[in-house]
Amino acid sequence: MMKILLICVIALSFSQTTLAASDDIKEKIQSAMASDLRTTKETNRDQNRKPVETLTFFGLQDYMTVLELFPGGGWYTKILAPVLNENGKLYEAMGTNGIAALSAYDDFSQMEILDVKANMTKPPGELFYSLSDQILDLGVSDLDIIFTFRNYHNFSKDTRATINEAAFNALKSGGIYAVVDHTRRHMQATSNENRRRIDPVLAIKEIQAAGFILEDYATLHYRLDDELRYEVGRKTVAGNTDRFTLKFRKP
């Protein structure tokens, strides 16, 4: 009886600690979302992109070592960097011109922009970017999480495979590869209307081929009224695209 009671006490203590950690990371994300550095255009997207729910789904903690691939204008960078600034580390790689100025702010002191040697081009007449060299070294290792938000669709099949392999090599065992992107109908041929979408089944197969295990998925960004027919920039779907949210783990 005493053994059972001890197990119950330990389990309750662990549960309370986990809940406290979860509340703490949510508060830090919400604090970062309130930063004056975020523009009105950025904050207007909070309801749609759900950063608290998305980042906690992927298991983000403030002590982690994290890489964001292709940060673009820094929508997620402005949230990740302050969360990780005190106890963790944030790396940014590839397509980082839009976030370079953020390094001057105190909340971004632990952010490091990696000088990744990658010649990314879009050949004339092609819809997708390609790497001229199919070997990619991100220059870091033992990462806890790699995030890529709405980028996977931008690249050719071979380049996606190269990026997936580089992500696998950069993560520690047990590390998370977090992928969010616009949904394309399954097995639909590429056209100008769907070029910024990708079939989630195809993405899963490609990422598993790099050695990852699909651990979980979320319906946070499922949108019933996106018919998956039109380009994501069209007024009828802009800001309301159906997106898949996939969580992979390196064994």
N, C-alpha and C positions, 0 to 999 in steps of 0.2 A: 504493500500500500504506500509506504514512504517513497519507494522508487517511482511509482506512478505519479505521486504528488510532486516530486522533484522535477520530473519530466514536464509536467504541466506548468510549473513555475518558470522553468527555463524557456519553454515555448512562448508563454505570455510575455516574458521579458524581451525575447527576441522580436515578437510581434510589435510591442510598444516602441522598441528601438527603431525598427523598420519604418513604422508610421511616422515617427519623429523625423527621421532622415528624409522621408518623402515630403513632409510638410516643409522642411527646411529648404530643399531644392526648389520647390514650387515658389516659396517666398523670394528666393534669389532670382528666379526667372522673372517673376512679376516685378521685382525691383528694377531689373535691367530693362524691362519693357517700358518703365516709366522714365527712362533717361531722356534728358533734353536733347541728346544727340540724334534721337530718332525723329524723323520728319513726320508731318501730318499724313503724308502719303503712305509712309511705312506703318504708322499706328492704325490707319484705316483698314489695313489688311490683317490685323490681329484676329478679328473674329473669324475670318475665313481660314487663316493658316494655323490657328490654335497652337501657338508655340509651347504653352505650358503642357498641354496634353501630349503633344508630339514628342517633346524632349523627354518627358517622364516615361512615355511608352518605350523609348529606346534605352532607358536606364541611365541617363546622364546624372553624374554626381559632380560636386564642385571640386573634387580632388583629382579628377581624371586627366589623362593626357589625350587630347582630342585633335583631330585633323578635319578641317572643312575643305572639301574639294570644290573648286570653281565657285567662289563666293559671290561673284557678280558685284552688285552694288552694296553688298554687306548687310542685307536684311537680317539674316540669322547671325552674322558676325557680331552685330551690335548687341545681341542678346547673349551669345556664347561667351564672348570675351569678358564682360563684367562678372558673369557667373563663375568663371574659372580663374579669375585674376588673382585671388588671394591664395588658393590652395592647389590650383591645377596648372595646366599649360594648354594653350591653343596654338596650333599650327594652321597656316593657310597656304594652299598650294594651287597653282594654275588658275589663270584668269583673275589675278589679284589686283589689277590696276585700280579698280574702283574702291579698294579699301586701304590703299597705302597711307592716306592722310590720317587714318584712325590711330596709327602708332603714336601720334603725338599726345594722346590723351591718357591720363593716369589709369583709367579702367582697362586700358589695352596694353599695359606694361608687360604682361606675360604672353602677349600675342607675338608670334614670330612668322614672318612671311618667308617661305622656303623658296630658294632659287632652284627650281626644278628644271632641268634641261629637257625641254620637250618642244619639238617643232610641230605645232598644231596648225594645219592649214585646211582651207575648204577649196578643193580644186574647182576650176571653172565648170559650171554646169552641174555640180554636185550639190546635194541637199545637206550633207553631213560633214563634220570636221573629221580629219584623219591625222594620225601621227605618222610622220615620215619614217621614224624609227620605231619598230614594234617592241622595243625594250624600254621600260619606264621604271626609273628608280626615284621614289619620293624622298629619299634621303633621311628617313626617320624609321624607327622600329619600336616595337613593344607598345604600340598605341592601344588605348582602351576602346575608342570609338572613332570611326571615320564616317562623316556625314556627307551626303551629296543630295542636294535639294533641287529637283526639277532640272537636272542636267543630263541624265543618262541618255535621253532621247537625242541629244545633239551630235552623237558620234557614230561613225561607221561601225559595222559589226566587228571588224578586226581591232579597231581602237577600243571599243567597249571591252573586249577580251583582255587587251593590254592593261587598261585601267583596273579591271577587276583583279588581275594577277598582281599588279603593284599594290593594291589595297590589301590583298591577302598577305603579301610579304611584309607590309608595314605594321600590321596588327599583331598583338600578342596572342598567344593561345587563349581562347575564350573571349577575344575582342569582338566588337560589334561593327558590322558594316550596315549603315542605316541609309536606306534608299527611298526617296519620295519622288514620284514623277506623274505626269499626265497620262491617263489611261487611253490606250487605243483598243479598238475591237480585236478580239483574238483572231490571229491569222490574216488580218486585213492587209492588203498590199499597200505599199507606200504611195502617198500622193501629196500634193501641196496642201491639202486640207488636214492631213494627219501627221505631217512631218515632225511636229513638235509634240507628238504623243508616242508612246511605245506600249506594245503588248506586254502586260505584266507576266504572263506565262512564259514568254520569250525571255524577259529579264530574269526570272527565277532560274530558268534552265541555264542561261549564260553564267550567272553568278555562282550557281552550284557547280558548274563545270570548272570554275577556278578553285574549287575546294571548299567553298562555304556550305554551311548547313542552314536551311531556312528554319529559323526558330519561331517566328511569329509574324502576324500581320495585324493591321488595325484598319477599321472602317471610318476613322476620324475624318477622312477627306472624300468619302464616298458621296457622290451627288447624283441623286435619282434623275433629276431633270436635265443632266448633261447627256444628250443622246449619242455622244461619241462620234458625231458626224462632221463637226466643223473644226477649223483651225482655232487654237486656244486663244488667239488674239481677237477673234470676232466678238462684237459687242454682245451677242446673244449668249456667249459662254464665258467671256473674260471675267476673271474673279470668281467663277463658279464652276471650274472644271473638275471633273471626277479625277481623283489622284489615288494611286496605290501607295501604301505605306508598308514597306517590307523590312523586316529585321533579320539579318543573317549573322551567324556566329562562326568564327574560325575555330575549328576543333582543337 
